[in-house]
Amino acid sequence: MDSIRIRGGTPLHGPIAIGGAKNAALPLMAASLLSDETLMLSNLPHVADVSTMANLLVELGVGISMNGEAGVGGHMGRVFALRAGDITETTAPYDLVRRMRASVLVLGPLLARCGRARVSLPGGCAIGTRPVDLHLKTLAELGAEIEIQEGYIEATAPNGLTGASIVFPQATVGGTENLLMAATLAKGETVLNNAAREPEVADLAHCLTAMGAEIEGIGTDTLRITGVDRLGGAEYSVVSDRIETGTYAVAAAITGGTVDLMGARLDLIEAVADTLTRAGAEITEIPDGVRVSRTEGRLDGIDVMTEPFPGFPTDMQAQIMVLMAVADGASMITETIFENRFMHVPELCRMGANINVHGASAIVRGVPNLSGAPVMATDLRASVSLVLAGLVADGETVVSRIYHLDRGYERLEEKLAACGADIERIRDESAGSPAPGEVEAGAGGSP
């Protein structure tokens, strides 16, 4: 099992290319199921989750070929051509779905296009812990008949899907995306009230519009979709990754360096930028990107609460905690989106952080320095927070179980090393695992 070794204390300086958003790429890939024509997606990140979705789509009968690759020093990402001319299978098996919760996003498109879908419940949690139940409840309001049998969602639409006015009791990104895709082929008009406003949802809506869907209210919490008989092909570029942008912005701030995040969009990270600015970093727009720097003085601790977009993103909570761990004063970080999202705290404390968790809040008292230590990643964002801690810690840090990291960050150690970080991947030659983001054999085409 690979690990990453970091020797901290070096300010970061230089450019970092920001890739396409993983959380936007996955629903866009699932949207290919809605049409029998080719959907050409560019700026796809080369990460494991994209490969998992590719493998799942191929299992369902989607033909996938890779038509391009990022240029040297560029940030245009990979280009996939996806064509679901004939959907040969409507079952998304547990073996694939368990690797990535976003696999449930094939449910809406399969149901809308084929009238049936059999999708494994996502692994790792029961219905209700994270709101998969909202996907099912709202699809039922469009006319789907849904049962849970032997760990699978069994969904059929014997009379097709019919538009309805849907009110989400709470904002759900995945639920909004599933309903949005399903509604594009439903009869009549569907209104999604209290829809998630995340940029990844808007990106999906823009892509569906390019495919021929009729959608109003993009970017708001009320989406109005008029169903059409069929969708066509399109060419679409995935929006830049706001979480990758925020992660490297934190890296620049905590190391006391200056980093140009090429391809980043400031409008996508306003809450993160405001937090970093109040903590003492400088953030400015530059041609084709964003510059983040901290050239003098220590950072100041501030309070942070995660919220749905446009609030501070839950996927940046672990990263900002590292910054507060080495800032002056005390901070309170409150997590309002997901439970069990403080699993990185014990590992940060092993490195000398002073953090106490009380329910949904963590009190972080800044310390002068962190110390390198062997630590273990528990999830995607926790893993990158430990890398950030290693960048600013005295001595050597080794982060193990970084397969979590490879789900969402492309060439992280290479990008940081190019800016001066003393960081390297230690490969486990005995594991025989594929390189990060590699599509497994049998995925079709040549991704």
N, C-alpha and C positions, 0 to 999 in steps of 0.2 A: 504494500500500500504506500503510495507516494506521500511525501511530506515536503514542507517548505522550511528552509533555514534562513533566518534573518539576523544580521548583526546591525543593531540600531545606532542611531545618533547622527545620521547623515541627512542634511537638508536636501529636499528634492528640487531639482531645477531642470526645466526642459518641457517639451511638448508630449502630450499623451493623446492618442487617437481614441475617441469615444465611439463605440460600436452601436449597432442597432439594439433596441430594447428587447431583451428576452421576453419580458412580460407582454410586449406587443406582438412579437413574432409568433408566439404560440397560437393565439386566437386567429391571427391572419392565416397561418398554415391550415388550421381547422376549417376556415372559411372556404378553402378550395373544394371541400365536399359539397358545396352548394351549387356547383356548376360542372357541366361536362366539358367546358372549355379550359384553356390553360391560364392559370394564375401565375404570373411572373413576379416573384418577390425578391427585391434587392436589399442590401444592407442587413442581411441576416447575420447575427453573431455566431461565431464558431464555438458553441458551448454544448455541453452534454444534453441539456433539456431540449434543445432544438433537434438533436439527433434522436432523442427518445420520441418526440412527436413525429419525426420523419418515419421512424420505424413503425409507429402505430398507424400512420396514414397508409403506408405501403401494405400493412396487414389488411387494411380495408379495401385495397385495390387502387390506391392512388399511385400513378406513375410519377416519379421524382427524378429530375436530373439537375446537376449543378452546372450552370452555364457561365460562371465567372467567379473570380476571387479578388479580394482587395489588392490594390497595387501596393508597391513598396512604400511604406510610410503613409498610406492612404487610410481612409476610414469609410470606404464604401461597402465593406462587408461582402459576404457571399451572395450569389444569385441562384435561386432555386426556381425551376419551372415545375409546377405541380398541376397535374391533370387527372381529374376524377371522371374520366370518360365513362367507365363502368364501375360502379361500386359493387364489388364482389362479395363483401362481407360486412355485416352490420353489428358484429360483436367486437367490442374492445376488451381484450382479455386482461385478467388480473395481472399476469406476468409483466405486462407493459404498463398498465395504469398505476400499479403500486409504486413505480419508480418516480412518478410525477403527478401531483394532484391535478395539474392543468389538463391532463388527458381527458377529464370529464367534459371538456369543451367540444368534443366531437358529438355529444349527445344531441344538442339542438340542431346542428346541421344534418345529422343522419335522420333524425325524426322528420325534419322538414322535407328533405329530398326523397327519402325512401319510405316514410310512413312507419318506420320501426327502428328501434335501436336497443342493443343490449350492451350495457356498459358496466364494467366492474365498479363497485364502490371504491373510491380512492383509499389506498392503504394508510395506516397510521392513525386513523381516528374514526369514530363512529359518526353516523349522521347526526347533525345538530352541533357538534363541537366546532366545526367550521361550516358555514351555511350552505352545504350541498342541498339541504332540505329546501332552501329557497329556490334553487334551480327546478326542483321537482314540483313544488307547489305551483309555481308560476307557469311552468309548461303545461300543467294540468288545466290551468285556466284558459289555455289556448286550445284545449280539446284533447290533450294527450291522456291516454289511460296508462297509469304507472303502477307497477308493483315491484316490491323488493323480494327477490328469490335467490337464496343460496349465495348471497353476497353480490348479486348483480342487480342493476337497475333495468327492469324490463319495461320498455316504453313503446307504445303503439299509438298510431293516429289513424284509426280505421276510416274515418271520414275526412281526413286531412286536418290541418291546423286552421283555426279561425281566429281572426284578430279579436282582441279584448283590451279593456283598460286594466292595466296591472299596477298595483301599488306595492313596491317593495317595503316591507316593514323596517328594514334597515338597508343601507347602501351595501351592495355586494358587487364587486368587480366581475367575478366569474359568472354570477347569476345574470347580471346585465348583459354580458357578452353572449352567453348562451341564448337568452331570450331574444336579443337583437338579431342574431343569426337566424334563429327559427322564424322570427316574425317576417323576415324578408320574403319568404315564400308562402306565408299564411294568407288565407282569403280575407280581404278587407283590411281595416286599419287596426293597428296595435299601438297603444300609448303606454310607455313605460314611465311611471311616476316614481320619484325618489331614485332615479337611475344613478349609478356611479358616474362621477365626472372625471375620473382619472384620464390622463392623456392617452393611455393605451386603449381605452374604450373609444375615445374620439378617433384614434388611428384606425381602429377596426371599422368604425362607421364610415370614415372617408374611403377606405378600401372597398367596402360593400357598395358604396355609392358609385365608385369607379366601375364596379361590376354590373351596375344597372339597378341597384336597389333605390327605393325612394324613402329617404330619411330626413326628417326635420328636427331641429333642436340640438344638433351635434355640439358637444361641449357643455350642455346644460344638464339639469337633473330631470328634464322631461323630454323623452325621445318619442317622436311620432313616426311610425313606420307604416307605409302603405304597401301591402303585399303585391308582388308581381308574379307572373307565371314562371319565369325562369331568369337566372342570372347568367351573364357571359363571362368571358375572360377579362383580364386587366393586367397592367404593369403597375407595380406599387413599391415604394421604398419605405422600409420600416423606420419609424421615428427613432431618434437617438435615445440612448438609455439614460434616463434621469437618475437612476440609482447608481449606475457606474460613475456618472458625472459627480454625484454627491460624494461617493466613496473616495475618489481621487482628490476632490476638493478638501475633504477632511485630511487626507494624507499630506497635502501641501501645507495646510494650516498647522498640523501638529508637529511637523518636522522643521517648520520655520523656513520654508522655501518658496519658490515661485514656479507654478506649473500652468502651462497653457493647455486647456482641455479642448482639443480640436474636434469640431463637429457637435459640441455641446450647445444646448439652447438654454439661455438664462430664464426664459419664461416658463420652462418646465421645472425649475428648481427654486422658485422664488422663496418658498418657506425655508428651505435649507440654506439658501444664500442669506436670508435675513438672520437666521440663527448664527451662522458663521460670522457675519458682519458684527452682530452684537457681541460675539465672543472675542472679537479683535482681529479677524482676518479681513483682507481687502479683496473685493470681487468686482471685476470690471468686464464689460463686453469687449471683445477684440474681433477683427475680421474672421468670420467662420469659427467662432468659439468663445470661450470664457477664460479669463485669467484669474487665478487664485493665488494669493501670496500672504505671507506673514514674515516680515523682515526684521521686526524688533519687538521686544517686550513679550511677556507671557500672556496666555489666553485667559479670559475671564469666564468663570462658571456662570451659567444661566439655566433657567428652568425650561424644560421642553415637554410638550404633550403631543403624542401621535394622534392624528386625525385623518379622516378621508380627505382626498384632494379637494381643495388646494391647501389643506393643512400639512403639517409636518408628516412625512411618510413613515409608516411603521417599518418599512424596509431599510430605513436609515437610523433606526433607534440604536442598534448595537454600535454602529460606527460613531455616532455622536457621543455615546457613553464613553468611548475611549478618549475622545477629545476632552470631555469634562473631567476624566480621571487625572489629567495632567494640567488642568486649568486652576487658576487661583480661586479659592473660596469653595462654597458648597453649591450643588445643583440638585434639582429634583427632576427625574425623568419619569413620566407617567405614560404607560402603555394602555391605550383604550381600544385597540383593534383586535389583537390576538392574545390568548392566554399562553402561558408557558414560553414567553418570548424573552426571558431573562436567563436562559441556560448558559449564556456566555459569562455571566457574572462570576461564578466560582473560578473559572480559568483566568479571568482578569485579576481576580484577587490573588491568585498564585503568583502573578507578576508584580504584586505590591499595590494594586489599586485598593482604595478604601470605599467599598460600596456595600450598602445595606438595603435589602429588598423588603418592602412592606406591602404585601398584596400586589396591586397593580402599579406601584411606584417604587422607584429606587433612589435612595439618597446617595449622591456621589460627592465625596469630599476630596478635592484635588490634592495630589501628592507631588513633591518636587520631581521625582523620577520613578519610572517603572523599571523593573529588573527583568532581564531575559530569563526564560524558563521553558521547559517542555510543556506544551499545552495541547489540548485535543479539541477539534472542531465538532460541534453538535448539529449545526444546520448551516445553510448557505450564508446568511448575513452574519451569524456568529463567527464563522470561519474567517471572513474578511476582517472582522473587528480584531481578531487575534493577530492577523498580519499587520494591521495598522498599529497595534500596540507594540509589536516587535520592531517596527520602524523607528519608534521613539524611545524604546527601552535601552538601558545600559546592558551591554553584553549580548549573548546569543539566545535567540528564541527558535524553537523548532515546533512547527504546527503540524500535527498529524491528522489523519482522516480528511485530507483535503479534497476527496472526491465530492464533498459538499460544495467546495469552492468552484470546482470545475463545472458545476451545473449552471452557473450564472456569470462567471467572469472569464473572458477570453485573454489568454496570454498575460495574466496579471503580473507574474514575476518578471516577464520580459519587459513589460511597459514600465514597471517601477525601476528595474535595473538600468534602463536607458536614461532614467532621470537621476542616476547616481546612487540608488539604493544598493546596499550589499545584501542581495537576496538571491537564492537559488532553489530550484526544485531538486529534491533528492528522490530519484526514481527507484521504485522497488522492482528490480529486474525479475524477481521470482514470481511476481503476481501475474505477469502476462496480460495486463489490462490494456485496452485500447487507449490511444492518446486522447487528451481532453477534447470533447466535442466530436470524436470520430463516430460516424454512422456505422452500425454493426453490419456484418455480412447479411445479405438478403434484403437490404433496405431498398434495393432497386436503384437504377441509374448509377451516378457516381458521386453522391454527396460525401 
